[in-house]
Amino acid sequence: MNPGLLLVSAFGGALLTYLFGKISSRLRDGFSVLVSLALVVMIGFLFNKSGTESIYFNFLGLPLILRINMLSWFFAAAVSALGALSVIFSLSYMKDQERTDFYYLMLLLANTSMLGIVFSGDLVSFFIFWEIMSWSTFLLISYNRGNALAAGMKYIIMSLIGSVCMLFGILYLYAAYGTLNITTLAAMMSAASSGRFLFLLILFGIAFAIKNAVMPLHTWLPDAYTEAPSPFTAVLSGMLTRMGIYGFLLIMYVIVGATHSLSTGSGWITYHHILSWLGAVTIVIPTFIAMLQNDAKKLLAWHGIGQGGYMILGISFGTNLALAGGIFHTLNHAIYIVLLFMSVAAVEYRTGGERDLNSLGGLIKKMPVAFLGGLLGICGLIGMPLTNGFVSKWLIYKTLILEGSPFLAFAALIGTWGTVLSVYKFLHNLFLGQLPEKYKDIKRSPFSMQLPIVILSFTILLFGVLPGIPLRVINAIGVSFGFKSLSVNLYGIATETGALNTINLFAAILVFYAIVWFVLRVSPRFTSVSQEDTYAAGAGIPRDKYHFTVDFYNPLYRMIKPYLKDYVDIFYTKLAGWTQNVCGNVRRVYTGFVGHYILYIVLFLAVLIFIQIKWSLW
Amino acid sequence: MQIVEIILSPLLAVIIGIFFLGLSRKIMARIQWRYGPPITQPFIDLIRLFSQRSVSHGHLFNFGIILSVAGSLMVVLFIPFGQMHPMSGSGGLLVILYIMLLAPLGLALSGGEAANPNTSIGISRQLILALGYEVPLLLVLLAVMTHYQTISIVQIVSEQQSTGWALFSSPLFVSGIAYFLIIPAILGMRPFEIIQAPQEISSGPMVEYGGPFLALATIQHALNIFIGLALFVNLFLSGAGNPLIFFLKMLIVFVLGLIINAVYPRLRIEQAVQYLWRWPTLVALIGLVVVMVVR
């Protein structure tokens, strides 16, 4: 088993799925699930392997190389597992849609290109896979047409700006060193000047910050997440956006190296400081903007940006603890955000595309599995103890406090409280409170939707109680970057400055829960009543359902709303409009008459001659 | 020994918390020139509630309230009480901060399934208020953790026992004041009893609870009082050598806070947040800057 074979079968599987779709839709569905599960198994066999292989020798005179190590395996495993779950989820979600063959082709292609990115051993193949990913994502975001076209356009324009920056950086590297092999580059780079480091870090940083939606470059994300078909939003939010984190790890820790990348700059203005403060801003502002959203997917999308800030904070600190936190949070975030988007999609599927938080409610008794997913998802997102999000956030906070950055820690911690408010609103307005009359006869989600939700919910708890399972792999990544090994055990992490022990937490909560449950059990019996049987202090709740959702945090909204406009987006939109105007004006010059063009040429020559006569420059 | 502590400290916490509930009613009454109920009234109420029948709105309704009481009991294990700190070695102050989330979230989930609009309004107020006091609280906690260079609360206490109370030490004095300013909001005392506000939203999150459920909710409230005070005593008054001194310190802080705040009428929720984000936050921010400068 090697990465080359893996990528070939992934590409082949994607194309065959499309072709099978032309024969029968059932065949296509079965085959796409088979392909994505096969990828998971194949990547499972690649565990703990390392090595490189050349796949093609003469692309513009450069060899294309694939390589595998712990870092790429970790990301590949997450990509393939979440990809498979999302394909399974798509089965019933996409059943009645049109152009499904195309959808599956693009979904599998996006997954394949992500695998390609993490297995690339040189920057040319990295760039090629990166572009395949960008374009397949663009096609899927604009799949639904209408608003989705604008969202897709926004995405692809920003993505192209990033790609241009990256291409520029790659060409610069090639001009300077004559090779694009990552391992060779890493060895050659260690002697470079700090100006060169800064230049490269900024160029690649822009590309990866756009993909990871770091704060001033985030504006593509909310629209893209909202408009894409929900199962694909899961892929997009889970791993695809986080290819930015992979990119940051690659440039900062593999190519440039930890010591150089963190100390580049002078005084307080170093790469490390700027990146970590950008991370902090990315946590706070989007989290509070999320509170104001009324569209379930948009609310989650803003959290997608906000949680990206935690990862950036983690990887920008460059200690083994913070790095482990950052990488672990990437995985954890992927798990719970995919779960949350699936939970929303399940509701959307049954309510006929409704995801407005003001018009749903009370679905807990109708869709218990979707509710379970939503509940565990938000617990992970908050970072509740015993869910996976807690462990990674704990690692990050601990570093921030002990490294003497309390203001960054404050940003991260207050982001958590903003999260509590907005995700409770999310859960309450979808599943709790009163059930509207029109959803009285709603059915449960189909099995192919329940299965991924149950698997992911279980994973959240598993990684929360036994964080050692992924942390061992992450620790190996840290060691491969040249950091000291952490003392990780199955149920937590021990450091010189205080340990984390999740098994203790788990046992304590279990015991206390049992005790309180027992107290409730032995006290007099309670009877179950319906939602109409509530006490309203004599006022009488109207017969038609009465659900408190609109402006859930109204007093707070009134206070914070003026400060939380997305000024960056407004600025970009104005810039785009202005550019369009200028280009429109320029276009008027091209009239299409040969006479006019000759006139321009004559005028231009006249100006040149005038300049020459006057100042004799040439 | 550890087993004894694990059993004893939550039990003591519940009893002390309920005692504070009774005490606050009595003191409040005396300030308002009433006679007031006996201090043991909340105990009597609890016994009565546990023997009454009640209604439930579903599994999450039961799960949420149990989770919130269990979460609060768990926090108690992490906070040193005198020299009792059975579980403080499992993650420090950061874990305490996060387990403290279980209680409000549990209540919110439970209340959410109750499907009563008053409950929802109450929960929305509760979460807003929590965001309000969490801003200064986090600044204060970060100042303490940064000053002592540790996230372990046991270590913070033991450092104070050798170097003196943090409240009267030069860099943490300001932070201590900020914490004292937000104690009423954390404990849900006057003028911050916005969440329940019986006259407006018929007890908010409590409205659907009766019998044992209401008893559990009361116990949760009592534990919340205990936790808020115990944190202050540990972080700023150097904890204590034995539970009795610890209790006396808590009592003094509680009565002081109560007397100062008893005369204010209830704030509206936005007034509360405005207050919390203005003065306590400003003081806490100054405190953190002072700590950073001194380091």
Interface residues (C-beta under 8 A of the other chain):
Chain A: G362 I364 K365 L375 I382 G383 M384 P385 F390 W394 Y397 K398 I401 L402 G404 P406 F407 A409 F410 L413 I414 W417 G418 V420 L421 Y424 L427 H428 F431 L432 G433 Q434 L435 G492 T497 G498 A499 L500 N501 N504 L505 A508 I509 F512 Y513 I515 V516 W517 V519 L520 S523 P524 R525 F526 T527 S528 V529 Q531 D533 T534 Y535 A536 A537 I541 Y546 H547 F548 T549 F552 Y553 P555 L556 R558 M559
Chain B: P10 F50 S51 Q52 R53 S54 V55 S56 H57 G58 L60 N62 I66 L67 V69 A70 G71 L73 M74 L77 M87 G89 S90 G91 G92 L94 V95 L97 Y98 I99 L101 L102 P104 L105 A108 L109 G112 E113 A114 A115 N116 P117 N118 S120 I121 I123 S124 R125 L127 I128 A130 L131 E134 V135 L138 L139 L142 A143 M145 T146 Q149 T150 I151 S152 S202 V207 E208 G211 P212 F213 A215 L216 R268 I269 E270 V273 Q274 L288 V291 M292 R295
